[in-house]
Amino acid sequence: MTKLSRLAVVVAVACLAGCSGDSSDNVTVADQWREQIDTIFANAQNLSDFQRSVLEDYQITDAEYKEGETRFSSCMADLGYAVTFDSRGGYTESAVNGVGSGDMSKADSQCQDESLLWIQGLYFAMRENPDGLPFAQLVRTCFEREGVQEGKDLSSDEFDKMINEPDYVPSDVAASLCVLDPTATRGVSREEAEQYLHRQGHGR
């Protein structure tokens, strides 16, 4: 069974790659991410000690995220399931030797709570969008970079409304790539963008 991150973040280059120090005061973090982490601290009832320790300095290092994956995989293995991660934060699960502990979804939820639930989405989001910019602004910048003329004369509010319309279909493959991967950090291929454009167009 294929899974995606349970912490949904619309857009996510590590803004913290050059940061160091033991105090969060020494770390440059966009207000959006700092506020989101503060909200997690204030409201998350199931924030594990491990995830709390990761977020305390308002950054998630590669090593910390990998440890989260390892903890998740070990937890699932204890319950009879094997996990394989991909480079985008998704993963597949399968019962070991065809036999798991019973409810795979329940096992996934339990192990996510202990290891990745609150850090997985943030890890990718903070790397894809270190400045915490609005999704529409990222897409518009990508349009300009790729020479996409769609929405060129719209105001910021009008552009935001356009790309967030439920029936919005990008004008071409380049526009699709910008919508799917505005910062070109997710590794979305042209073929995937073409498939997305085809699905969106046929769904109208």
C-alpha positions as CSV (number, residue, x, y, z in Angstrom):
1,M,0.0,0.0,0.0
2,T,1.4,3.4,-0.9
3,K,1.2,6.3,1.6
4,L,1.9,10.0,1.5
5,S,2.8,12.2,4.4
6,R,-0.1,12.6,6.8
7,L,0.9,16.2,7.5
8,A,-0.4,17.9,4.4
9,V,1.6,21.0,3.3
10,V,0.7,22.6,0.0
11,V,4.2,23.7,-0.9
12,A,7.2,22.9,0.7
13,V,16.6,23.5,-0.5
14,A,17.1,23.6,3.0
15,C,16.9,27.1,4.4
16,L,18.8,25.9,7.4
17,A,21.6,24.1,5.7
18,G,24.2,26.6,6.8
19,C,22.8,27.3,10.2
20,S,24.5,26.1,13.4
21,G,24.3,26.5,17.1
22,D,22.4,24.9,19.9
23,S,19.9,27.7,20.4
24,S,16.9,28.4,18.2
25,D,17.9,32.1,18.5
26,N,20.8,31.3,16.2
27,V,18.6,29.8,13.5
28,T,17.0,31.8,10.7
29,V,13.5,30.4,10.1
30,A,10.7,32.0,8.1
31,D,7.9,33.2,10.3
32,Q,5.4,30.8,8.7
33,W,7.4,27.8,9.8
34,R,8.2,29.2,13.3
35,E,4.6,29.9,13.9
36,Q,3.6,26.5,12.6
37,I,6.0,24.8,15.0
38,D,4.8,26.9,17.9
39,T,1.3,25.9,17.1
40,I,2.3,22.2,17.2
41,F,3.9,22.7,20.6
42,A,0.8,24.5,21.9
43,N,-1.9,22.2,20.4
44,A,-0.5,18.7,19.5
45,Q,-1.8,16.2,22.0
46,N,0.2,13.3,20.6
47,L,3.6,15.0,20.1
48,S,6.1,12.3,20.9
49,D,9.3,13.1,22.9
50,F,11.4,12.4,19.8
51,Q,9.5,14.8,17.6
52,R,9.5,17.5,20.3
53,S,13.2,17.2,20.6
54,V,13.6,17.5,16.8
55,L,11.5,20.7,16.6
56,E,12.8,22.5,19.7
57,D,15.4,24.4,17.6
58,Y,13.0,25.1,14.8
59,Q,14.9,23.1,12.3
60,I,14.8,19.5,11.0
61,T,18.2,18.2,9.9
62,D,18.7,15.4,7.3
63,A,20.0,13.2,10.1
64,E,16.9,13.9,12.3
65,Y,14.5,13.1,9.5
66,K,16.4,9.9,8.7
67,E,16.2,8.9,12.3
68,G,12.4,9.5,12.1
69,E,12.2,7.2,9.1
70,T,14.3,4.6,10.9
71,R,12.0,4.8,14.0
72,F,8.9,4.5,11.8
73,S,10.3,1.5,9.9
74,S,11.4,-0.3,13.1
75,C,8.0,0.3,14.7
76,M,6.2,-1.1,11.6
77,A,8.6,-4.1,11.5
78,D,7.7,-4.9,15.1
79,L,4.1,-5.1,14.0
80,G,4.8,-7.2,11.0
81,Y,5.1,-4.7,8.1
82,A,8.0,-3.7,5.8
83,V,8.3,0.0,4.8
84,T,10.1,1.5,1.7
85,F,10.4,5.2,1.5
86,D,10.8,7.3,-1.7
87,S,12.6,10.6,-2.1
88,R,9.4,12.7,-1.9
89,G,8.2,11.6,1.5
90,G,5.9,8.9,0.4
91,Y,6.3,5.3,1.2
92,T,4.9,1.8,0.6
93,E,4.0,-0.8,3.2
94,S,3.6,-4.5,2.9
95,A,3.0,-7.4,5.3
96,V,6.2,-9.3,6.0
97,N,5.8,-12.8,4.5
98,G,2.2,-11.9,3.9
99,V,1.4,-11.7,7.5
100,G,1.0,-8.5,9.6
101,S,-0.3,-7.8,13.0
102,G,-3.8,-7.2,11.6
103,D,-4.9,-3.6,10.8
104,M,-2.2,-2.0,8.6
105,S,-3.8,1.5,8.9
106,K,-3.9,1.2,12.7
107,A,-0.2,0.2,12.7
108,D,0.7,3.1,10.4
109,S,-1.1,5.6,12.6
110,Q,0.5,4.3,15.8
111,C,4.0,4.4,14.3
112,Q,3.5,7.8,12.6
113,D,2.4,9.3,15.9
114,E,5.7,8.1,17.5
115,S,8.1,9.1,14.8
116,L,7.1,11.2,11.7
117,L,3.6,12.7,12.0
118,W,4.6,16.2,13.0
119,I,8.0,16.4,11.2
120,Q,7.6,14.7,7.9
121,G,5.6,17.3,6.1
122,L,7.6,20.2,7.6
123,Y,10.9,18.6,6.6
124,F,10.0,18.7,3.0
125,A,8.1,22.0,3.1
126,M,10.9,23.9,4.7
127,R,13.3,22.7,2.1
128,E,11.0,23.4,-0.9
129,N,9.9,26.8,0.4
130,P,12.5,28.1,2.9
131,D,11.1,31.6,2.9
132,G,7.6,30.4,3.6
133,L,6.2,32.2,0.6
134,P,2.5,31.8,-0.5
135,F,2.0,29.0,-3.0
136,A,0.6,31.4,-5.6
137,Q,3.7,33.5,-5.4
138,L,5.9,30.4,-6.0
139,V,3.9,29.4,-9.0
140,R,3.9,32.9,-10.5
141,T,7.7,33.1,-10.1
142,C,8.0,29.7,-11.8
143,F,5.7,30.9,-14.6
144,E,7.9,33.9,-15.2
145,R,11.0,31.8,-15.1
146,E,9.6,29.3,-17.6
147,G,8.0,31.9,-19.9
148,V,4.4,30.8,-19.1
149,Q,2.2,33.7,-20.1
150,E,-0.9,32.4,-18.3
151,G,-2.2,35.0,-15.7
152,K,0.6,37.4,-16.6
153,D,-1.7,40.5,-16.3
154,L,-3.6,39.4,-13.3
155,S,-3.2,41.0,-9.8
156,S,-1.8,38.9,-7.0
157,D,-5.2,38.2,-5.7
158,E,-6.6,37.3,-9.1
159,F,-3.7,35.0,-9.8
160,D,-4.2,33.2,-6.5
161,K,-7.9,32.8,-7.2
162,M,-7.2,31.4,-10.7
163,I,-4.8,28.6,-9.7
164,N,-6.9,27.6,-6.7
165,E,-10.2,27.3,-8.6
166,P,-11.4,23.6,-8.4
167,D,-11.7,23.4,-12.1
168,Y,-8.3,25.1,-12.9
169,V,-6.4,23.4,-15.7
170,P,-2.9,24.7,-16.5
171,S,-2.4,26.0,-20.0
172,D,0.5,23.7,-21.0
173,V,3.0,21.2,-19.6
174,A,5.4,24.0,-18.4
175,A,2.5,25.5,-16.4
176,S,1.7,22.0,-15.0
177,L,5.3,21.5,-13.9
178,C,5.1,24.9,-12.1
179,V,1.9,23.9,-10.3
180,L,3.2,20.5,-9.3
181,D,6.8,21.6,-8.4
182,P,7.1,25.4,-8.4
183,T,10.6,25.4,-6.8
184,A,11.9,22.5,-8.9
185,T,12.9,20.5,-5.8
186,R,10.4,17.7,-5.9
187,G,11.8,15.9,-8.9
188,V,8.5,15.9,-10.8
189,S,9.2,14.8,-14.4
190,R,7.8,16.2,-17.6
191,E,6.0,12.9,-18.1
192,E,4.2,13.3,-14.8
193,A,3.3,16.9,-15.6
194,E,1.8,15.7,-18.9
195,Q,-0.2,13.0,-17.1
196,Y,-1.5,15.6,-14.6
197,L,-2.5,18.0,-17.4
198,H,-4.3,15.2,-19.2
199,R,-6.2,14.2,-16.0
200,Q,-7.1,17.7,-15.2
201,G,-8.3,18.4,-18.7
202,H,-10.5,15.3,-18.9
203,G,-12.0,16.1,-15.5
204,R,-13.6,19.3,-16.6
